[in-house]
Amino acid sequence: MAKDVINVEGQDVIVREDTAKAYRGVNWMIVVMISFVIIVAIVAAGFLLRASRDGKIESPTQMENTNSSTR
C-alpha cells in the first residue's frame, strides 16, 4: 500500500494514500462550504439593501402589480 504524509495538529502523520485523500477531501469540503455561505450572505445582503433603498420592502408580486399598473 502506498503511504502519504498529512499534517494533523502541527504534526506530520504517515497514513495510507486513501486516508490522506479523504482527509484532504474533508478539508476542501469545509473550505467550499464556508465560501458558499459567505457568497450567499453577500448576495442576500445586496438584495436586501437594494430592496430597502426606497424605504419599503415589497414582495415580487407587489412589485409586479405596481409595474403593470404604471404601464
mmCIF file as gemmi writes it, N, C-alpha and C atoms, coordinates in Angstrom:
data_model
loop_
_atom_site.group_PDB
_atom_site.id
_atom_site.type_symbol
_atom_site.label_atom_id
_atom_site.label_alt_id
_atom_site.label_comp_id
_atom_site.label_asym_id
_atom_site.label_entity_id
_atom_site.label_seq_id
_atom_site.pdbx_PDB_ins_code
_atom_site.Cartn_x
_atom_site.Cartn_y
_atom_site.Cartn_z
_atom_site.occupancy
_atom_site.B_iso_or_equiv
_atom_site.pdbx_formal_charge
_atom_site.auth_seq_id
_atom_site.auth_asym_id
_atom_site.pdbx_PDB_model_num
ATOM 1 N N . MET Axp A 1 ? 0.838 -1.176 0 1 0 ? 1 A 1
ATOM 2 C CA . MET Axp A 1 ? 0 0 0 1 0 ? 1 A 1
ATOM 3 C C . MET Axp A 1 ? 0.886 1.243 0 1 0 ? 1 A 1
ATOM 4 N N . ALA Axp A 2 ? 0.428 2.24 -0.72 1 0 ? 2 A 1
ATOM 5 C CA . ALA Axp A 2 ? 1.162 3.499 -0.779 1 0 ? 2 A 1
ATOM 6 C C . ALA Axp A 2 ? 0.899 4.295 0.492 1 0 ? 2 A 1
ATOM 7 N N . LYS Axp A 3 ? 1.91 5.003 0.908 1 0 ? 3 A 1
ATOM 8 C CA . LYS Axp A 3 ? 1.802 5.836 2.111 1 0 ? 3 A 1
ATOM 9 C C . LYS Axp A 3 ? 1.867 7.298 1.71 1 0 ? 3 A 1
ATOM 10 N N . ASP Axp A 4 ? 1.295 8.151 2.543 1 0 ? 4 A 1
ATOM 11 C CA . ASP Axp A 4 ? 1.302 9.586 2.317 1 0 ? 4 A 1
ATOM 12 C C . ASP Axp A 4 ? 1.422 10.268 3.67 1 0 ? 4 A 1
ATOM 13 N N . VAL Axp A 5 ? 1.842 11.526 3.664 1 0 ? 5 A 1
ATOM 14 C CA . VAL Axp A 5 ? 2.023 12.275 4.898 1 0 ? 5 A 1
ATOM 15 C C . VAL Axp A 5 ? 0.997 13.396 4.949 1 0 ? 5 A 1
ATOM 16 N N . ILE Axp A 6 ? 0.274 13.491 6.074 1 0 ? 6 A 1
ATOM 17 C CA . ILE Axp A 6 ? -0.646 14.597 6.302 1 0 ? 6 A 1
ATOM 18 C C . ILE Axp A 6 ? -0.229 15.309 7.576 1 0 ? 6 A 1
ATOM 19 N N . ASN Axp A 7 ? -0.647 16.557 7.698 1 0 ? 7 A 1
ATOM 20 C CA . ASN Axp A 7 ? -0.311 17.344 8.864 1 0 ? 7 A 1
ATOM 21 C C . ASN Axp A 7 ? -1.552 17.466 9.732 1 0 ? 7 A 1
ATOM 22 N N . VAL Axp A 8 ? -1.497 16.888 10.942 1 0 ? 8 A 1
ATOM 23 C CA . VAL Axp A 8 ? -2.618 16.909 11.871 1 0 ? 8 A 1
ATOM 24 C C . VAL Axp A 8 ? -2.152 17.595 13.144 1 0 ? 8 A 1
ATOM 25 N N . GLU Axp A 9 ? -2.782 18.727 13.45 1 0 ? 9 A 1
ATOM 26 C CA . GLU Axp A 9 ? -2.478 19.493 14.66 1 0 ? 9 A 1
ATOM 27 C C . GLU Axp A 9 ? -0.992 19.803 14.769 1 0 ? 9 A 1
ATOM 28 N N . GLY Axp A 10 ? -0.382 20.155 13.639 1 0 ? 10 A 1
ATOM 29 C CA . GLY Axp A 10 ? 1.015 20.56 13.636 1 0 ? 10 A 1
ATOM 30 C C . GLY Axp A 10 ? 2.021 19.426 13.568 1 0 ? 10 A 1
ATOM 31 N N . GLN Axp A 11 ? 1.57 18.208 13.503 1 0 ? 11 A 1
ATOM 32 C CA . GLN Axp A 11 ? 2.485 17.067 13.445 1 0 ? 11 A 1
ATOM 33 C C . GLN Axp A 11 ? 2.243 16.292 12.156 1 0 ? 11 A 1
ATOM 34 N N . ASP Axp A 12 ? 3.335 15.855 11.529 1 0 ? 12 A 1
ATOM 35 C CA . ASP Axp A 12 ? 3.235 15.032 10.33 1 0 ? 12 A 1
ATOM 36 C C . ASP Axp A 12 ? 2.895 13.594 10.719 1 0 ? 12 A 1
ATOM 37 N N . VAL Axp A 13 ? 1.896 13.05 10.042 1 0 ? 13 A 1
ATOM 38 C CA . VAL Axp A 13 ? 1.443 11.694 10.329 1 0 ? 13 A 1
ATOM 39 C C . VAL Axp A 13 ? 1.483 10.911 9.022 1 0 ? 13 A 1
ATOM 40 N N . ILE Axp A 14 ? 2.063 9.727 9.05 1 0 ? 14 A 1
ATOM 41 C CA . ILE Axp A 14 ? 2.114 8.862 7.872 1 0 ? 14 A 1
ATOM 42 C C . ILE Axp A 14 ? 0.868 7.978 7.88 1 0 ? 14 A 1
ATOM 43 N N . VAL Axp A 15 ? 0.102 8.065 6.79 1 0 ? 15 A 1
ATOM 44 C CA . VAL Axp A 15 ? -1.139 7.306 6.671 1 0 ? 15 A 1
ATOM 45 C C . VAL Axp A 15 ? -1.203 6.677 5.29 1 0 ? 15 A 1
ATOM 46 N N . ARG Axp A 16 ? -2.202 5.816 5.086 1 0 ? 16 A 1
ATOM 47 C CA . ARG Axp A 16 ? -2.4 5.231 3.762 1 0 ? 16 A 1
ATOM 48 C C . ARG Axp A 16 ? -2.855 6.318 2.794 1 0 ? 16 A 1
ATOM 49 N N . GLU Axp A 17 ? -2.637 6.067 1.514 1 0 ? 17 A 1
ATOM 50 C CA . GLU Axp A 17 ? -2.964 7.058 0.489 1 0 ? 17 A 1
ATOM 51 C C . GLU Axp A 17 ? -4.458 7.39 0.47 1 0 ? 17 A 1
ATOM 52 N N . ASP Axp A 18 ? -5.321 6.384 0.617 1 0 ? 18 A 1
ATOM 53 C CA . ASP Axp A 18 ? -6.76 6.643 0.599 1 0 ? 18 A 1
ATOM 54 C C . ASP Axp A 18 ? -7.198 7.468 1.802 1 0 ? 18 A 1
ATOM 55 N N . THR Axp A 19 ? -6.566 7.244 2.944 1 0 ? 19 A 1
ATOM 56 C CA . THR Axp A 19 ? -6.881 8.035 4.134 1 0 ? 19 A 1
ATOM 57 C C . THR Axp A 19 ? -6.451 9.483 3.938 1 0 ? 19 A 1
ATOM 58 N N . ALA Axp A 20 ? -5.293 9.693 3.327 1 0 ? 20 A 1
ATOM 59 C CA . ALA Axp A 20 ? -4.818 11.054 3.059 1 0 ? 20 A 1
ATOM 60 C C . ALA Axp A 20 ? -5.739 11.773 2.084 1 0 ? 20 A 1
ATOM 61 N N . LYS Axp A 21 ? -6.212 11.065 1.056 1 0 ? 21 A 1
ATOM 62 C CA . LYS Axp A 21 ? -7.131 11.682 0.1 1 0 ? 21 A 1
ATOM 63 C C . LYS Axp A 21 ? -8.443 12.061 0.779 1 0 ? 21 A 1
ATOM 64 N N . ALA Axp A 22 ? -8.937 11.204 1.65 1 0 ? 22 A 1
ATOM 65 C CA . ALA Axp A 22 ? -10.173 11.501 2.373 1 0 ? 22 A 1
ATOM 66 C C . ALA Axp A 22 ? -9.978 12.712 3.287 1 0 ? 22 A 1
ATOM 67 N N . TYR Axp A 23 ? -8.845 12.794 3.94 1 0 ? 23 A 1
ATOM 68 C CA . TYR Axp A 23 ? -8.54 13.924 4.833 1 0 ? 23 A 1
ATOM 69 C C . TYR Axp A 23 ? -8.507 15.233 4.046 1 0 ? 23 A 1
ATOM 70 N N . ARG Axp A 24 ? -7.824 15.216 2.895 1 0 ? 24 A 1
ATOM 71 C CA . ARG Axp A 24 ? -7.77 16.419 2.06 1 0 ? 24 A 1
ATOM 72 C C . ARG Axp A 24 ? -9.152 16.756 1.505 1 0 ? 24 A 1
ATOM 73 N N . GLY Axp A 25 ? -9.93 15.745 1.165 1 0 ? 25 A 1
ATOM 74 C CA . GLY Axp A 25 ? -11.282 15.975 0.656 1 0 ? 25 A 1
ATOM 75 C C . GLY Axp A 25 ? -12.174 16.65 1.685 1 0 ? 25 A 1
ATOM 76 N N . VAL Axp A 26 ? -12.064 16.226 2.93 1 0 ? 26 A 1
ATOM 77 C CA . VAL Axp A 26 ? -12.85 16.846 4.001 1 0 ? 26 A 1
ATOM 78 C C . VAL Axp A 26 ? -12.421 18.298 4.187 1 0 ? 26 A 1
ATOM 79 N N . ASN Axp A 27 ? -11.117 18.554 4.129 1 0 ? 27 A 1
ATOM 80 C CA . ASN Axp A 27 ? -10.635 19.931 4.263 1 0 ? 27 A 1
ATOM 81 C C . ASN Axp A 27 ? -11.184 20.811 3.142 1 0 ? 27 A 1
ATOM 82 N N . TRP Axp A 28 ? -11.16 20.306 1.908 1 0 ? 28 A 1
ATOM 83 C CA . TRP Axp A 28 ? -11.691 21.072 0.787 1 0 ? 28 A 1
ATOM 84 C C . TRP Axp A 28 ? -13.188 21.283 0.922 1 0 ? 28 A 1
ATOM 85 N N . MET Axp A 29 ? -13.902 20.282 1.413 1 0 ? 29 A 1
ATOM 86 C CA . MET Axp A 29 ? -15.343 20.411 1.603 1 0 ? 29 A 1
ATOM 87 C C . MET Axp A 29 ? -15.652 21.535 2.584 1 0 ? 29 A 1
ATOM 88 N N . ILE Axp A 30 ? -14.899 21.617 3.657 1 0 ? 30 A 1
ATOM 89 C CA . ILE Axp A 30 ? -15.114 22.672 4.648 1 0 ? 30 A 1
ATOM 90 C C . ILE Axp A 30 ? -14.856 24.043 4.026 1 0 ? 30 A 1
ATOM 91 N N . VAL Axp A 31 ? -13.777 24.172 3.265 1 0 ? 31 A 1
ATOM 92 C CA . VAL Axp A 31 ? -13.46 25.447 2.612 1 0 ? 31 A 1
ATOM 93 C C . VAL Axp A 31 ? -14.559 25.844 1.635 1 0 ? 31 A 1
ATOM 94 N N . VAL Axp A 32 ? -15.047 24.894 0.845 1 0 ? 32 A 1
ATOM 95 C CA . VAL Axp A 32 ? -16.088 25.182 -0.138 1 0 ? 32 A 1
ATOM 96 C C . VAL Axp A 32 ? -17.398 25.568 0.553 1 0 ? 32 A 1
ATOM 97 N N . MET Axp A 33 ? -17.761 24.895 1.628 1 0 ? 33 A 1
ATOM 98 C CA . MET Axp A 33 ? -18.993 25.219 2.341 1 0 ? 33 A 1
ATOM 99 C C . MET Axp A 33 ? -18.925 26.615 2.959 1 0 ? 33 A 1
ATOM 100 N N . ILE Axp A 34 ? -17.79 26.958 3.563 1 0 ? 34 A 1
ATOM 101 C CA . ILE Axp A 34 ? -17.634 28.294 4.139 1 0 ? 34 A 1
ATOM 102 C C . ILE Axp A 34 ? -17.706 29.347 3.04 1 0 ? 34 A 1
ATOM 103 N N . SER Axp A 35 ? -17.06 29.092 1.92 1 0 ? 35 A 1
ATOM 104 C CA . SER Axp A 35 ? -17.114 30.029 0.791 1 0 ? 35 A 1
ATOM 105 C C . SER Axp A 35 ? -18.541 30.209 0.292 1 0 ? 35 A 1
ATOM 106 N N . PHE Axp A 36 ? -19.286 29.12 0.174 1 0 ? 36 A 1
ATOM 107 C CA . PHE Axp A 36 ? -20.674 29.185 -0.276 1 0 ? 36 A 1
ATOM 108 C C . PHE Axp A 36 ? -21.52 30.028 0.669 1 0 ? 36 A 1
ATOM 109 N N . VAL Axp A 37 ? -21.354 29.823 1.959 1 0 ? 37 A 1
ATOM 110 C CA . VAL Axp A 37 ? -22.124 30.591 2.946 1 0 ? 37 A 1
ATOM 111 C C . VAL Axp A 37 ? -21.789 32.075 2.848 1 0 ? 37 A 1
ATOM 112 N N . ILE Axp A 38 ? -20.511 32.398 2.682 1 0 ? 38 A 1
ATOM 113 C CA . ILE Axp A 38 ? -20.1 33.797 2.57 1 0 ? 38 A 1
ATOM 114 C C . ILE Axp A 38 ? -20.688 34.424 1.302 1 0 ? 38 A 1
ATOM 115 N N . ILE Axp A 39 ? -20.631 33.723 0.187 1 0 ? 39 A 1
ATOM 116 C CA . ILE Axp A 39 ? -21.17 34.252 -1.062 1 0 ? 39 A 1
ATOM 117 C C . ILE Axp A 39 ? -22.682 34.46 -0.959 1 0 ? 39 A 1
ATOM 118 N N . VAL Axp A 40 ? -23.401 33.501 -0.385 1 0 ? 40 A 1
ATOM 119 C CA . VAL Axp A 40 ? -24.848 33.631 -0.219 1 0 ? 40 A 1
ATOM 120 C C . VAL Axp A 40 ? -25.176 34.81 0.689 1 0 ? 40 A 1
ATOM 121 N N . ALA Axp A 41 ? -24.402 35.009 1.755 1 0 ? 41 A 1
ATOM 122 C CA . ALA Axp A 41 ? -24.641 36.134 2.661 1 0 ? 41 A 1
ATOM 123 C C . ALA Axp A 41 ? -24.423 37.464 1.948 1 0 ? 41 A 1
ATOM 124 N N . ILE Axp A 42 ? -23.387 37.553 1.115 1 0 ? 42 A 1
ATOM 125 C CA . ILE Axp A 42 ? -23.114 38.787 0.381 1 0 ? 42 A 1
ATOM 126 C C . ILE Axp A 42 ? -24.241 39.079 -0.611 1 0 ? 42 A 1
ATOM 127 N N . VAL Axp A 43 ? -24.683 38.06 -1.332 1 0 ? 43 A 1
ATOM 128 C CA . VAL Axp A 43 ? -25.76 38.252 -2.306 1 0 ? 43 A 1
ATOM 129 C C . VAL Axp A 43 ? -27.06 38.637 -1.592 1 0 ? 43 A 1
ATOM 130 N N . ALA Axp A 44 ? -27.374 37.976 -0.488 1 0 ? 44 A 1
ATOM 131 C CA . ALA Axp A 44 ? -28.592 38.3 0.258 1 0 ? 44 A 1
ATOM 132 C C . ALA Axp A 44 ? -28.529 39.716 0.8 1 0 ? 44 A 1
ATOM 133 N N . ALA Axp A 45 ? -27.39 40.116 1.318 1 0 ? 45 A 1
ATOM 134 C CA . ALA Axp A 45 ? -27.249 41.488 1.822 1 0 ? 45 A 1
ATOM 135 C C . ALA Axp A 45 ? -27.428 42.491 0.691 1 0 ? 45 A 1
ATOM 136 N N . GLY Axp A 46 ? -26.883 42.19 -0.473 1 0 ? 46 A 1
ATOM 137 C CA . GLY Axp A 46 ? -27.05 43.07 -1.623 1 0 ? 46 A 1
ATOM 138 C C . GLY Axp A 46 ? -28.503 43.201 -2.028 1 0 ? 46 A 1
ATOM 139 N N . PHE Axp A 47 ? -29.237 42.091 -2.076 1 0 ? 47 A 1
ATOM 140 C CA . PHE Axp A 47 ? -30.655 42.143 -2.423 1 0 ? 47 A 1
ATOM 141 C C . PHE Axp A 47 ? -31.449 42.918 -1.378 1 0 ? 47 A 1
ATOM 142 N N . LEU Axp A 48 ? -31.156 42.697 -0.102 1 0 ? 48 A 1
ATOM 143 C CA . LEU Axp A 48 ? -31.885 43.406 0.942 1 0 ? 48 A 1
ATOM 144 C C . LEU Axp A 48 ? -31.604 44.903 0.897 1 0 ? 48 A 1
ATOM 145 N N . LEU Axp A 49 ? -30.357 45.273 0.675 1 0 ? 49 A 1
ATOM 146 C CA . LEU Axp A 49 ? -30.02 46.696 0.586 1 0 ? 49 A 1
ATOM 147 C C . LEU Axp A 49 ? -30.702 47.337 -0.617 1 0 ? 49 A 1
ATOM 148 N N . ARG Axp A 50 ? -30.692 46.639 -1.743 1 0 ? 50 A 1
ATOM 149 C CA . ARG Axp A 50 ? -31.328 47.186 -2.94 1 0 ? 50 A 1
ATOM 150 C C . ARG Axp A 50 ? -32.843 47.273 -2.764 1 0 ? 50 A 1
ATOM 151 N N . ALA Axp A 51 ? -33.44 46.295 -2.1 1 0 ? 51 A 1
ATOM 152 C CA . ALA Axp A 51 ? -34.89 46.291 -1.91 1 0 ? 51 A 1
ATOM 153 C C . ALA Axp A 51 ? -35.333 47.348 -0.91 1 0 ? 51 A 1
ATOM 154 N N . SER Axp A 52 ? -34.497 47.68 0.037 1 0 ? 52 A 1
ATOM 155 C CA . SER Axp A 52 ? -34.895 48.621 1.076 1 0 ? 52 A 1
ATOM 156 C C . SER Axp A 52 ? -34.434 50.047 0.796 1 0 ? 52 A 1
ATOM 157 N N . ARG Axp A 53 ? -33.889 50.301 -0.359 1 0 ? 53 A 1
ATOM 158 C CA . ARG Axp A 53 ? -33.401 51.643 -0.68 1 0 ? 53 A 1
ATOM 159 C C . ARG Axp A 53 ? -34.51 52.69 -0.669 1 0 ? 53 A 1
ATOM 160 N N . ASP Axp A 54 ? -35.684 52.324 -1.152 1 0 ? 54 A 1
ATOM 161 C CA . ASP Axp A 54 ? -36.764 53.292 -1.222 1 0 ? 54 A 1
ATOM 162 C C . ASP Axp A 54 ? -37.576 53.377 0.067 1 0 ? 54 A 1
ATOM 163 N N . GLY Axp A 55 ? -37.194 52.629 1.077 1 0 ? 55 A 1
ATOM 164 C CA . GLY Axp A 55 ? -37.862 52.706 2.373 1 0 ? 55 A 1
ATOM 165 C C . GLY Axp A 55 ? -38.984 51.718 2.561 1 0 ? 55 A 1
ATOM 166 N N . LYS Axp A 56 ? -39.333 50.959 1.543 1 0 ? 56 A 1
ATOM 167 C CA . LYS Axp A 56 ? -40.368 49.937 1.687 1 0 ? 56 A 1
ATOM 168 C C . LYS Axp A 56 ? -39.902 48.653 1.023 1 0 ? 56 A 1
ATOM 169 N N . ILE Axp A 57 ? -40.214 47.564 1.647 1 0 ? 57 A 1
ATOM 170 C CA . ILE Axp A 57 ? -39.825 46.262 1.116 1 0 ? 57 A 1
ATOM 171 C C . ILE Axp A 57 ? -41.08 45.602 0.569 1 0 ? 57 A 1
ATOM 172 N N . GLU Axp A 58 ? -41.053 45.302 -0.717 1 0 ? 58 A 1
ATOM 173 C CA . GLU Axp A 58 ? -42.199 44.692 -1.367 1 0 ? 58 A 1
ATOM 174 C C . GLU Axp A 58 ? -41.835 43.299 -1.847 1 0 ? 58 A 1
ATOM 175 N N . SER Axp A 59 ? -42.838 42.432 -1.895 1 0 ? 59 A 1
ATOM 176 C CA . SER Axp A 59 ? -42.622 41.118 -2.463 1 0 ? 59 A 1
ATOM 177 C C . SER Axp A 59 ? -42.576 41.253 -3.986 1 0 ? 59 A 1
ATOM 178 N N . PRO Axp A 60 ? -42.051 40.27 -4.695 1 0 ? 60 A 1
ATOM 179 C CA . PRO Axp A 60 ? -42.034 40.341 -6.156 1 0 ? 60 A 1
ATOM 180 C C . PRO Axp A 60 ? -43.428 40.515 -6.765 1 0 ? 60 A 1
ATOM 181 N N . THR Axp A 61 ? -44.449 39.933 -6.151 1 0 ? 61 A 1
ATOM 182 C CA . THR Axp A 61 ? -45.81 40.075 -6.676 1 0 ? 61 A 1
ATOM 183 C C . THR Axp A 61 ? -46.278 41.516 -6.55 1 0 ? 61 A 1
ATOM 184 N N . GLN Axp A 62 ? -45.997 42.15 -5.415 1 0 ? 62 A 1
ATOM 185 C CA . GLN Axp A 62 ? -46.388 43.542 -5.235 1 0 ? 62 A 1
ATOM 186 C C . GLN Axp A 62 ? -45.644 44.444 -6.213 1 0 ? 62 A 1
ATOM 187 N N . MET Axp A 63 ? -44.372 44.146 -6.446 1 0 ? 63 A 1
ATOM 188 C CA . MET Axp A 63 ? -43.586 44.942 -7.38 1 0 ? 63 A 1
ATOM 189 C C . MET Axp A 63 ? -44.134 44.774 -8.797 1 0 ? 63 A 1
ATOM 190 N N . GLU Axp A 64 ? -44.54 43.548 -9.156 1 0 ? 64 A 1
ATOM 191 C CA . GLU Axp A 64 ? -45.079 43.286 -10.486 1 0 ? 64 A 1
ATOM 192 C C . GLU Axp A 64 ? -46.403 44.012 -10.681 1 0 ? 64 A 1
ATOM 193 N N . ASN Axp A 65 ? -47.25 44.023 -9.651 1 0 ? 65 A 1
ATOM 194 C CA . ASN Axp A 65 ? -48.531 44.728 -9.737 1 0 ? 65 A 1
ATOM 195 C C . ASN Axp A 65 ? -48.312 46.225 -9.883 1 0 ? 65 A 1
ATOM 196 N N . THR Axp A 66 ? -47.333 46.773 -9.172 1 0 ? 66 A 1
ATOM 197 C CA . THR Axp A 66 ? -47.034 48.191 -9.258 1 0 ? 66 A 1
ATOM 198 C C . THR Axp A 66 ? -46.516 48.537 -10.644 1 0 ? 66 A 1
ATOM 199 N N . ASN Axp A 67 ? -45.648 47.71 -11.198 1 0 ? 67 A 1
ATOM 200 C CA . ASN Axp A 67 ? -45.094 47.966 -12.524 1 0 ? 67 A 1
ATOM 201 C C . ASN Axp A 67 ? -46.159 47.848 -13.619 1 0 ? 67 A 1
ATOM 202 N N . SER Axp A 68 ? -47.06 46.892 -13.492 1 0 ? 68 A 1
ATOM 203 C CA . SER Axp A 68 ? -48.071 46.707 -14.532 1 0 ? 68 A 1
ATOM 204 C C . SER Axp A 68 ? -49.121 47.812 -14.492 1 0 ? 68 A 1
ATOM 205 N N . SER Axp A 69 ? -49.367 48.409 -13.352 1 0 ? 69 A 1
ATOM 206 C CA . SER Axp A 69 ? -50.36 49.467 -13.245 1 0 ? 69 A 1
ATOM 207 C C . SER Axp A 69 ? -49.832 50.791 -13.794 1 0 ? 69 A 1
ATOM 208 N N . THR Axp A 70 ? -48.511 50.959 -13.881 1 0 ? 70 A 1
ATOM 209 C CA . THR Axp A 70 ? -47.94 52.208 -14.395 1 0 ? 70 A 1
ATOM 210 C C . THR Axp A 70 ? -47.736 52.166 -15.893 1 0 ? 70 A 1
ATOM 211 N N . ARG Axp A 71 ? -47.966 51.026 -16.54 1 0 ? 71 A 1
ATOM 212 C CA . ARG Axp A 71 ? -47.755 50.907 -17.993 1 0 ? 71 A 1
ATOM 213 C C . ARG Axp A 71 ? -48.877 51.49 -18.769 1 0 ? 71 A 1
